[in-house]
């Protein structure tokens, strides 16, 4: 009788162990299958996003053949609504990055501070309700020397004291998120200024046809504002606004002469934002595109998920 009891308990234990093992194998298989499906979807999404990039490049190439002026009424500026693809959809936009203030323009070609552009960035910060002292701090972050610029600059001595410690860039930035490396520059500050700034090669001009209202207002101290965002958008439905001629009529001759080297009506730098959704997976591609004057377009920087 005792042997039967032992055998019964042994059988129950073996069944329990077998059940646990079967459940574990089934769970692992399900997780592996889900992981494999996710990787396959992301790989597919990446290829689709690259296709969208090639499509954007073709549109930009065709655009420069038709006109030398780049404004928000053109085909490249129209958002692409969700389009069906195998197992999901794709949508995207092309943005004119020269409609923003280029942070790398805070320095001249020789590496010295560009006081005119620093003043413009100060005005932009003030208009965005952000402390304008960050203009001086960023100029020090970019320059190659180790001397703090009075009164707002900071060099390695300040940054090494942070937790964790780090050093200044001492060179051009490749992403506007480097603003967050400035001690005390908050996410709220960044959210206010982000739509109006870019990190492009130094020397790029601001396209007045696509510049944000804050960027336009920051170009010249005391210049006439060309309206709020809604009024500016209405004026741009038919083409470029304001034109350089509008700025000439608004500003005095000295102001316009000083501004001429900083503005234009065309663009070489664009950014594609392509969002691909396949099943439960989503991939966002940020692609910085450079278009030369002959119409050739190349991707300079690609990032996935974040700007």
Secondary structure by P-SEA (a helix, b strand, c coil): caaaaaaaaaaaaaaaaaaaaaaaaaaaaaaaaaaaaaaaaaaaaaaaaaaaaaaaaaaaaaaaaccccccccccccccccccccccccccccccccccccccccccccccccaaaaaaaaaaaaaaaccccaaaaaaaaaccccccccccccccaaaaaacccccccccccccccccccccccccaaaaaaccccccccccccccccccccaaaaaaccccccccccaaaaaaaacccccccaaaaaaaccaaaaaaacccccccccbbbbbbbbbcccbbbbbbbbbbbcccccccccccccccc
